[in-house]
Amino acid sequence: MRSIFRTASVLLVGLLAAGSAHAREFSFNEVLKGEVQKPTIDILISRQNLSPKYVLDLKESFLPKIVDAVNSKPF
């Protein structure tokens, strides 16, 4: 949190110094304290029907592809 204020103060000083012909030095010695507000998110998940009315049938087995992938080199 302090690094944000330091960065902002450095940018502010840089902008002020660039805009004027004479360079000025500013010192910020005060400490700002506070809390970061975090947003609250409510998620609603509806219950689905756990007994589907359809049946999935495999037309082709995928086990040979898994065996080939296990036996081959990864890279």
N, CA, C and O atoms as a MOPAC input file, in Angstrom:
PM7 MOZYME 1SCF
protein

 N      0.82200 1    -1.17700 1     0.00000 1
 C      0.00000 1     0.00000 1     0.00000 1
 C      0.87100 1     1.24800 1     0.00000 1
 O      0.55500 1     2.23200 1    -0.66800 1
 N      1.97300 1     1.20500 1     0.75400 1
 C      2.85100 1     2.36700 1     0.81500 1
 C      3.53300 1     2.61700 1    -0.51800 1
 O      3.79500 1     3.76300 1    -0.88300 1
 N      3.82200 1     1.53500 1    -1.25000 1
 C      4.49700 1     1.70900 1    -2.53300 1
 C      3.60700 1     2.44600 1    -3.52800 1
 O      4.11300 1     3.16500 1    -4.38900 1
 N      2.29900 1     2.28000 1    -3.42500 1
 C      1.38100 1     2.99700 1    -4.30900 1
 C      1.45700 1     4.48700 1    -4.03000 1
 O      1.49500 1     5.29900 1    -4.95400 1
 N      1.47800 1     4.84600 1    -2.73900 1
 C      1.55100 1     6.25200 1    -2.37900 1
 C      2.90400 1     6.84100 1    -2.75100 1
 O      2.98000 1     7.99600 1    -3.16900 1
 N      3.96700 1     6.06800 1    -2.60700 1
 C      5.28700 1     6.55600 1    -3.00700 1
 C      5.34300 1     6.78100 1    -4.50800 1
 O      5.87300 1     7.79000 1    -4.97100 1
 N      4.79800 1     5.84500 1    -5.26400 1
 C      4.79200 1     5.97700 1    -6.71100 1
 C      3.97300 1     7.19100 1    -7.13800 1
 O      4.37900 1     7.95200 1    -8.01600 1
 N      2.81500 1     7.35900 1    -6.50300 1
 C      1.97500 1     8.50000 1    -6.83400 1
 C      2.66700 1     9.81200 1    -6.47600 1
 O      2.57500 1    10.78600 1    -7.22200 1
 N      3.35300 1     9.84000 1    -5.34800 1
 C      4.02500 1    11.07300 1    -4.95400 1
 C      5.20300 1    11.37700 1    -5.86500 1
 O      5.45600 1    12.53800 1    -6.18600 1
 N      5.93300 1    10.33600 1    -6.29000 1
 C      7.04000 1    10.54700 1    -7.21900 1
 C      6.52400 1    11.06500 1    -8.55100 1
 O      7.12600 1    11.96400 1    -9.13800 1
 N      5.42400 1    10.51500 1    -9.03400 1
 C      4.84700 1    10.99000 1   -10.28200 1
 C      4.36200 1    12.42400 1   -10.15700 1
 O      4.52900 1    13.22100 1   -11.08000 1
 N      3.76500 1    12.75500 1    -9.02600 1
 C      3.27600 1    14.11000 1    -8.79300 1
 C      4.43100 1    15.09900 1    -8.76600 1
 O      4.35300 1    16.16900 1    -9.37000 1
 N      5.49000 1    14.74400 1    -8.07400 1
 C      6.66600 1    15.61200 1    -8.00300 1
 C      7.28900 1    15.75400 1    -9.39000 1
 O      7.70400 1    16.84700 1    -9.77600 1
 N      7.35300 1    14.67400 1   -10.12600 1
 C      7.90900 1    14.72200 1   -11.47200 1
 C      7.10500 1    15.60500 1   -12.39400 1
 O      7.66900 1    16.36200 1   -13.18400 1
 N      5.78100 1    15.51400 1   -12.30000 1
 C      4.93200 1    16.35800 1   -13.13900 1
 C      5.05600 1    17.82400 1   -12.75500 1
 O      5.10200 1    18.69500 1   -13.62400 1
 N      5.11100 1    18.09800 1   -11.46600 1
 C      5.25700 1    19.48100 1   -11.02400 1
 C      6.62200 1    20.04400 1   -11.41500 1
 O      6.72100 1    21.20500 1   -11.81200 1
 N      7.66000 1    19.24100 1   -11.30700 1
 C      8.99900 1    19.70700 1   -11.65700 1
 C      9.12400 1    19.90200 1   -13.16000 1
 O      9.81500 1    20.82100 1   -13.60100 1
 N      8.48300 1    19.07600 1   -13.94400 1
 C      8.57400 1    19.20700 1   -15.39500 1
 C      7.81000 1    20.42300 1   -15.89200 1
 O      8.16800 1    21.00800 1   -16.91500 1
 N      6.77100 1    20.80500 1   -15.18400 1
 C      5.95600 1    21.93900 1   -15.60800 1
 C      6.55300 1    23.28300 1   -15.23500 1
 O      6.19300 1    24.29600 1   -15.83500 1
 N      7.43400 1    23.32200 1   -14.28600 1
 C      8.01100 1    24.59800 1   -13.87100 1
 C      9.45700 1    24.69400 1   -14.30800 1
 O     10.10800 1    23.68300 1   -14.57400 1
 N      9.95800 1    25.92700 1   -14.38100 1
 C     11.33700 1    26.13600 1   -14.80000 1
 C     12.30100 1    25.79900 1   -13.66300 1
 O     13.42400 1    25.36700 1   -13.92100 1
 N     11.88700 1    25.98700 1   -12.42000 1
 C     12.72900 1    25.71200 1   -11.26100 1
 C     12.28200 1    24.41000 1   -10.61500 1
 O     11.09400 1    24.20800 1   -10.36300 1
 N     13.22200 1    23.54500 1   -10.35400 1
 C     12.90400 1    22.27300 1    -9.71100 1
 C     12.63800 1    22.51800 1    -8.23500 1
 O     13.36200 1    23.27100 1    -7.58400 1
 N     11.60800 1    21.88500 1    -7.71200 1
 C     11.24300 1    22.00900 1    -6.30700 1
 C     11.28800 1    20.63300 1    -5.66900 1
 O     11.10000 1    19.61700 1    -6.33800 1
 N     11.53400 1    20.61200 1    -4.40100 1
 C     11.57800 1    19.34600 1    -3.67700 1
 C     10.42800 1    19.31300 1    -2.68900 1
 O     10.23300 1    20.24300 1    -1.90700 1
 N      9.66200 1    18.21800 1    -2.73900 1
 C      8.54000 1    18.04800 1    -1.83700 1
 C      8.81400 1    16.84100 1    -0.95800 1
 O      9.42900 1    15.86800 1    -1.39400 1
 N      8.35500 1    16.91200 1     0.27700 1
 C      8.54400 1    15.79800 1     1.19500 1
 C      7.18400 1    15.41600 1     1.76900 1
 O      6.47600 1    16.25200 1     2.32900 1
 N      6.83400 1    14.15200 1     1.62100 1
 C      5.57800 1    13.64200 1     2.16000 1
 C      5.91500 1    12.70200 1     3.31000 1
 O      6.37000 1    11.58000 1     3.08600 1
 N      5.69600 1    13.15400 1     4.52600 1
 C      6.04900 1    12.35900 1     5.69500 1
 C      4.83900 1    11.79100 1     6.41700 1
 O      5.00200 1    11.06100 1     7.39500 1
 N      3.65300 1    12.09800 1     5.97400 1
 C      2.45700 1    11.61800 1     6.64800 1
 C      2.13400 1    10.20100 1     6.18900 1
 O      2.36900 1     9.83000 1     5.03900 1
 N      1.59100 1     9.42500 1     7.11200 1
 C      1.21500 1     8.04800 1     6.81900 1
 C     -0.30200 1     7.98100 1     6.70900 1
 O     -1.02100 1     8.44100 1     7.59600 1
 N     -0.77200 1     7.41300 1     5.62700 1
 C     -2.20700 1     7.23400 1     5.44100 1
 C     -2.58500 1     5.82700 1     5.87700 1
 O     -1.95300 1     4.84700 1     5.48100 1
 N     -3.60700 1     5.74400 1     6.68600 1
 C     -4.06400 1     4.43800 1     7.16400 1
 C     -5.50900 1     4.24600 1     6.73100 1
 O     -6.30100 1     5.18800 1     6.69600 1
 N     -5.82100 1     3.03500 1     6.41200 1
 C     -7.18100 1     2.73000 1     6.00600 1
 C     -7.31700 1     1.25300 1     5.69200 1
 O     -6.37400 1     0.47700 1     5.84600 1
 N     -8.48300 1     0.88900 1     5.25900 1
 C     -8.76100 1    -0.49900 1     4.91600 1
 C     -9.10600 1    -0.57900 1     3.43700 1
 O     -9.75400 1     0.31000 1     2.88300 1
 N     -8.66700 1    -1.64600 1     2.82100 1
 C     -9.01700 1    -1.89100 1     1.43000 1
 C    -10.36600 1    -2.59500 1     1.42000 1
 O    -10.54700 1    -3.64500 1     2.03600 1
 N    -11.29100 1    -2.00000 1     0.71600 1
 C    -12.62400 1    -2.59700 1     0.65200 1
 C    -12.63700 1    -3.66300 1    -0.42500 1
 O    -12.26800 1    -3.41700 1    -1.57300 1
 N    -13.06200 1    -4.83400 1    -0.04000 1
 C    -13.13100 1    -5.94600 1    -0.98700 1
 C    -14.59400 1    -6.13500 1    -1.39000 1
 O    -15.48800 1    -6.08900 1    -0.54500 1
 N    -14.82900 1    -6.34500 1    -2.66800 1
 C    -16.21200 1    -6.53900 1    -3.10300 1
 C    -16.75100 1    -7.89300 1    -2.64400 1
 O    -16.01200 1    -8.87300 1    -2.54900 1
 N    -18.01200 1    -7.92500 1    -2.37200 1
 C    -18.65100 1    -9.18800 1    -2.00900 1
 C    -19.39300 1    -9.71500 1    -3.23500 1
 O    -20.07100 1    -8.97000 1    -3.94400 1
 N    -19.25000 1   -10.98600 1    -3.45700 1
 C    -19.87900 1   -11.61400 1    -4.61700 1
 C    -20.76600 1   -12.74600 1    -4.11400 1
 O    -20.32500 1   -13.62200 1    -3.37000 1
 N    -21.99100 1   -12.70900 1    -4.52500 1
 C    -22.93000 1   -13.77400 1    -4.18800 1
 C    -23.12700 1   -14.64700 1    -5.42500 1
 O    -23.44500 1   -14.15300 1    -6.50700 1
 N    -22.93300 1   -15.94500 1    -5.24500 1
 C    -23.08400 1   -16.88200 1    -6.34800 1
 C    -24.25700 1   -17.80500 1    -6.03500 1
 O    -24.30500 1   -18.44600 1    -4.98500 1
 N    -25.16900 1   -17.85300 1    -6.94200 1
 C    -26.32800 1   -18.72900 1    -6.78800 1
 C    -26.17500 1   -19.89900 1    -7.75000 1
 O    -26.07200 1   -19.70400 1    -8.96100 1
 N    -26.16200 1   -21.08600 1    -7.22100 1
 C    -26.06700 1   -22.28900 1    -8.03900 1
 C    -27.37300 1   -23.05100 1    -7.89400 1
 O    -27.74600 1   -23.48900 1    -6.80500 1
 N    -28.04300 1   -23.19300 1    -8.99900 1
 C    -29.31300 1   -23.90900 1    -8.94200 1
 C    -29.05500 1   -25.40700 1    -9.00300 1
 O    -28.09900 1   -25.85500 1    -9.63600 1
 N    -29.88900 1   -26.15700 1    -8.36100 1
 C    -29.74400 1   -27.60700 1    -8.33300 1
 C    -30.23700 1   -28.18400 1    -9.64500 1
 O    -31.32900 1   -27.85700 1   -10.10900 1
 N    -29.42400 1   -29.04300 1   -10.23900 1
 C    -29.78600 1   -29.63700 1   -11.50800 1
 C    -30.43300 1   -31.00100 1   -11.28400 1
 O    -30.31300 1   -31.61000 1   -10.22000 1
 N    -31.10200 1   -31.43900 1   -12.29500 1
 C    -31.70900 1   -32.76100 1   -12.25100 1
 C    -30.59200 1   -33.79100 1   -12.36300 1
 O    -29.89700 1   -33.84600 1   -13.37700 1
 N    -30.41800 1   -34.60100 1   -11.33100 1
 C    -29.31700 1   -35.54900 1   -11.29500 1
 C    -29.62800 1   -36.86100 1   -12.00000 1
 O    -28.74100 1   -37.70200 1   -12.14500 1
 N    -30.82800 1   -37.04800 1   -12.42700 1
 C    -31.17200 1   -38.26800 1   -13.16400 1
 C    -31.56600 1   -37.85800 1   -14.58900 1
 O    -32.72300 1   -37.52900 1   -14.85000 1
 N    -30.58900 1   -37.88300 1   -15.51000 1
 C    -30.90300 1   -37.45100 1   -16.88000 1
 C    -31.84200 1   -38.43900 1   -17.56600 1
 O    -31.89400 1   -39.62000 1   -17.22000 1
 N    -32.56500 1   -37.93500 1   -18.52500 1
 C    -33.52500 1   -38.75800 1   -19.24700 1
 C    -32.90400 1   -39.38700 1   -20.49100 1
 O    -33.60700 1   -40.00700 1   -21.28800 1
 N    -31.60400 1   -39.23300 1   -20.66000 1
 C    -30.93400 1   -39.78000 1   -21.82400 1
 C    -29.77500 1   -40.66200 1   -21.37100 1
 O    -29.30800 1   -40.56200 1   -20.23600 1
 N    -29.32200 1   -41.52200 1   -22.26900 1
 C    -28.21900 1   -42.42200 1   -21.99200 1
 C    -27.13600 1   -42.17400 1   -23.03400 1
 O    -27.41700 1   -42.11600 1   -24.23200 1
 N    -25.89900 1   -42.03000 1   -22.57200 1
 C    -24.78200 1   -41.82300 1   -23.49200 1
 C    -24.15500 1   -43.16200 1   -23.83700 1
 O    -23.81300 1   -43.94500 1   -22.95100 1
 N    -24.00800 1   -43.41800 1   -25.11700 1
 C    -23.37800 1   -44.63900 1   -25.58500 1
 C    -22.06300 1   -44.27600 1   -26.27900 1
 O    -22.02200 1   -43.36600 1   -27.10700 1
 N    -20.99000 1   -44.99500 1   -25.93400 1
 C    -19.70500 1   -44.78600 1   -26.59100 1
 C    -19.69200 1   -45.53600 1   -27.90900 1
 O    -19.95700 1   -46.73700 1   -27.95300 1
 N    -19.38200 1   -44.82000 1   -28.98700 1
 C    -19.28300 1   -45.46100 1   -30.29700 1
 C    -17.87500 1   -45.98500 1   -30.53300 1
 O    -17.67700 1   -46.91700 1   -31.31300 1
 N    -16.89500 1   -45.38700 1   -29.85700 1
 C    -15.50300 1   -45.78400 1   -30.02700 1
 C    -14.82900 1   -45.71600 1   -28.66400 1
 O    -15.02600 1   -44.76500 1   -27.90800 1
 N    -14.03300 1   -46.73600 1   -28.35900 1
 C    -13.34100 1   -46.76500 1   -27.08300 1
 C    -12.14100 1   -45.81800 1   -27.11900 1
 O    -11.42600 1   -45.76500 1   -28.12000 1
 N    -11.91800 1   -45.08300 1   -26.05600 1
 C    -10.79400 1   -44.15500 1   -25.98200 1
 C     -9.62600 1   -44.73400 1   -25.18900 1
 O     -8.60700 1   -44.06300 1   -25.02400 1
 N     -9.75100 1   -45.95500 1   -24.69800 1
 C     -8.67400 1   -46.56800 1   -23.92200 1
 C     -7.38800 1   -46.78700 1   -24.72000 1
 O     -6.31300 1   -46.58400 1   -24.15500 1
 N     -7.42300 1   -47.18500 1   -25.99100 1
 C     -6.15500 1   -47.31200 1   -26.73400 1
 C     -5.40300 1   -45.98300 1   -26.86300 1
 O     -4.17200 1   -45.96900 1   -26.85900 1
 N     -6.13100 1   -44.87000 1   -26.97900 1
 C     -5.48100 1   -43.55600 1   -27.05200 1
 C     -4.79200 1   -43.22500 1   -25.72700 1
 O     -3.72000 1   -42.61900 1   -25.72700 1
 N     -5.38200 1   -43.60800 1   -24.61800 1
 C     -4.77900 1   -43.35700 1   -23.31100 1
 C     -3.52600 1   -44.19100 1   -23.13600 1
 O     -2.51400 1   -43.70500 1   -22.63200 1
 N     -3.59100 1   -45.45900 1   -23.55700 1
 C     -2.43100 1   -46.33300 1   -23.44400 1
 C     -1.28800 1   -45.81400 1   -24.31100 1
 O     -0.13700 1   -45.81700 1   -23.87600 1
 N     -1.58800 1   -45.36900 1   -25.52900 1
 C     -0.55100 1   -44.80200 1   -26.41300 1
 C      0.06000 1   -43.53300 1   -25.80800 1
 O      1.26800 1   -43.31400 1   -25.90600 1
 N     -0.77000 1   -42.71100 1   -25.19100 1
 C     -0.26900 1   -41.47900 1   -24.59400 1
 C      0.63600 1   -41.76500 1   -23.39700 1
 O      1.61000 1   -41.04800 1   -23.17100 1
 N      0.32000 1   -42.80600 1   -22.63300 1
 C      1.13200 1   -43.16600 1   -21.48200 1
 C      2.47700 1   -43.73000 1   -21.93300 1
 O      3.50000 1   -43.46200 1   -21.30200 1
 N      2.48700 1   -44.50300 1   -23.01200 1
 C      3.71900 1   -45.14300 1   -23.47800 1
 C      4.61900 1   -44.20200 1   -24.27200 1
 O      5.81300 1   -44.47100 1   -24.40500 1
 N      4.08100 1   -43.10700 1   -24.80300 1
 C      4.90100 1   -42.18700 1   -25.60400 1
 C      5.62900 1   -41.19400 1   -24.70100 1
 O      5.24600 1   -40.98800 1   -23.54900 1
 N      6.69000 1   -40.58000 1   -25.24300 1
 C      7.45600 1   -39.57600 1   -24.49100 1
 C      6.64800 1   -38.29100 1   -24.39600 1
 O      5.94800 1   -37.93700 1   -25.34500 1
 N      6.72900 1   -37.58900 1   -23.28200 1
 C      5.90000 1   -36.39200 1   -23.11800 1
 C      6.35700 1   -35.22400 1   -23.98000 1
 O      5.53100 1   -34.42200 1   -24.41500 1
 N      7.67600 1   -35.11000 1   -24.23900 1
 C      8.15100 1   -33.95000 1   -25.00900 1
 C      9.08000 1   -34.40500 1   -26.10300 1
 O      9.58800 1   -33.58100 1   -26.86300 1

